[in-house]
């Protein structure tokens, strides 16, 4: 991967989350799988602003990408995207989890 082609990661959860005035490592299998790659490449990780603190940090940065030093030692360039609560709920609970998760895990035939 060259410097001319940075890696763009887009996921619901990012490598870190902000909560109670602090920062902690993001949770989930995708975060675990991608943190090593993202910390060693020219990458930007775009993720949902899931907590009130995430939204606040995103607004403080003007919605632009910023670098963070995660509790696990990795350095990441992230952009947190705040969404309308109703739109997020419809996307996550109606589209992403019921459909995309099963497709990505090769379980599209489960209902038969």
N, C-alpha and C positions, 0 to 999 in steps of 0.2 A: 504494500500500500504506500503510495507516494505522498509527499507533502501537498501535492496539487489536488489530491483527492481525499479529503478528510472523511473519516467514517462518521455516519450519522446514525445514531441509535434512537429509536422511538419506542417508548414503553409506558405502561400505566405507572409503574413504580420506578423511581430513579435510584441511583447508588446511595443517596443520602436523603433523609427527611428532616425537617426542622420541627421541633416540638418542645413546648415548655421552655422556650428561650435557648435551647441547645440543639445540637445536631447529632443524629445517630445514623448508623448504617441502614440502608433500605432493606426491606425483607422480601423474600420470595425466591423461587428457583431461578427465574430469569435474571434477577439482580446478581445472584451468586455466579451464574454462568458467564455474565458479561463484564463483571467488574475487572477481571484480569486483562481482558482485551482492551477495554476502554481506558485503563490507566497506562497502557503501553503503546498506544497509538494516538495519532492526531484525531481525536474523536470529540464529537459533541453529543451529549446524551439529553434528549428532550423527553420530559416526563410530566405527568400530571402533578399539579400542586394539590396534594391530598389533605393537608392540614391547614389550619388558619395561619400558622407560622410559615408554611410553605408559600402561601399566597402573599403574606407580608414581605417575605424575602424577595419573591419575584417582583413585587411592586417596587421595592427599594432599588432593585437593579434595572428598573424600567422595562421589565419583560425580556431583557437581553441575556445572552449566555454569560456565565461567570464561573470562575474556578473555585473549587472547594478542596480542602484537605480533609479527607474522610477519617473517621475514628479508626478505621482499619489500616490507615497509612496511605491509601491510594489517593492520587490527585485526579480530579475529574473536571471537565468543562461541562456544565449543565445549563439547561434552560427549563424552568418550571412554568408550566402553562396552566393558568387558572381557567376553569370552565364554568359555565352556568350549571347550577346544581341539577336542574331537571334534565338538561341535555346530557350531562355526565351520567346520570342514573339510567337514562334510556340507552345510551351507548354501552355502558359497562354491564348492566343487568339484563338487557334484552339482546344485545348483539355480541359483545365480546365474550363474555363467559359462556352463554349457552351455545354459541356457534363456533367462534374462532378457537377456543381452547380445545374443543373436540377435534376440529380439523387439524390443528397443529400437532395433536397427539395421535393422529391416524385412527380416530374413533368415529369417523363419519358414518359408519355402518351400524352404530350401536343401537339405533332405534328399530332395526329390522329383526 
